[in-house]
Amino acid sequence: MMRRTRVSIAGAALAGLLGMGNAGHAAETGGHTVSVLFAGDIVLDGKPGKAIEQGHDPFAAFAGILANADVRIGNLECVVASGGEQADKTYTFRAHPRSLDVLKRHFDAVGIANNHSGDYGREAFGEMLGLLRQKDLPYFGGGRNLREAHAPWIMVRKGIRIAFLAYDEFLPRSFEAGSDAAGVAWSEDEQVIDDIKKARSVYRADVVIPFMHWGWENEMTANPRQRRLARIMIDAGADAVIGGHPHVIQDVDIYKGKPIIYSLGNFMIDELDNEAQTRVSVLKLSVDSTGILSWQTRLGKIDADGIPHPVSGVGSPCWKRDQLTPGMCTSEN
């Protein structure tokens, strides 16, 4: 349960309210709403992977919160494979295929547009795509070629069609998908705009949500590039923009009545550099055929084993469509 207060957050942008629009389709869907949950960076090797190997569920502490949503999305910040060649970089993450059974228990789809999907090369990435398909765990933001990487994942719940897109813009671009090469969707402005427009015109989505991998690590506020691109995406037709990669929770904005959550921070990882990286923010959107009605966040803390636990009794950002700026909500249980 969340107790709601009206407290303004410094830095939230105001650029008008979202029009109600699409009334005909809203009537067709019976006024239904769908809850969509986003979790931040998930790394399933290291200590969380060891817990899975030993028969434990590292998501158990958050299981009730994850279960209380119609659609659950996470950023899979590692490759899941048994093969491949380790890249020459400071951090490389490869999880055992056994981890997918546990991941599928708690998530309906994963974004794979990030700078660790290529940690063990295209062979391991291709293996992961095959494993995800075998487990019937949808993915988006990557694929066997450029077309597949930029195609949205469409989820239909209660008659509402929601399109999810994902993009990486953390350099280098060495693992970008090509016309005939597997890889991730790279964040090229013109391509992103085209993808968002096609999500509506071709895939007939009612709601479009990009899931971004962007920004600078350990920066608590979004940089000018993030802010500019978020507005470009909303101007193109996105209903909300959700982000990750900085490994810390960043600020939030409202633009044209639509939410921008710049970074949810980490969700599950044992490679932590500082206390801020242990803070978890899980986002839950309430969506109907006209867009985002409201959202709230639930905070958590990552322990020494890289496993998240909910934290209660503290304020975190929340918003309803009649608000000009976000407020703060306090979780009570």
Sequence and secondary structure as in RCSB ss.txt:
>XXXX:A:sequence
MMRRTRVSIAGAALAGLLGMGNAGHAAETGGHTVSVLFAGDIVLDGKPGKAIEQGHDPFAAFAGILANADVRIGN
LECVVASGGEQADKTYTFRAHPRSLDVLKRHFDAVGIANNHSGDYGREAFGEMLGLLRQKDLPYFGGGRNLREAH
APWIMVRKGIRIAFLAYDEFLPRSFEAGSDAAGVAWSEDEQVIDDIKKARSVYRADVVIPFMHWGWENEMTANPR
QRRLARIMIDAGADAVIGGHPHVIQDVDIYKGKPIIYSLGNFMIDELDNEAQTRVSVLKLSVDSTGILSWQTRLG
KIDADGIPHPVSGVGSPCWKRDQLTPGMCTSEN
>XXXX:A:secstr
 EEEE    TT           HHHHHHTTT  EEEEEEEEE  SHHHHHHHHTT  TTGGGHHHHHSSSEEEEE
E SEE S     SSS   EE TTHHHHHHHH SEEE  STTTTTTHHHHHHHHHHHHHHTT  EESEESSHHHHH
S EEEEETTEEEEEEEEE SS  TTB BTTB EE B  HHHHHHHHHHHHHTT  SEEEEEEE S TT SS  HH
HHHHHHHHHHHT S EEEE SSSB  EEEETTEEEE  BBEEE S   SGGGGEEEEEEEEEETTEEEEEEEEEE
EE TTS EEE  S EEEEEETT SS EEEEE  
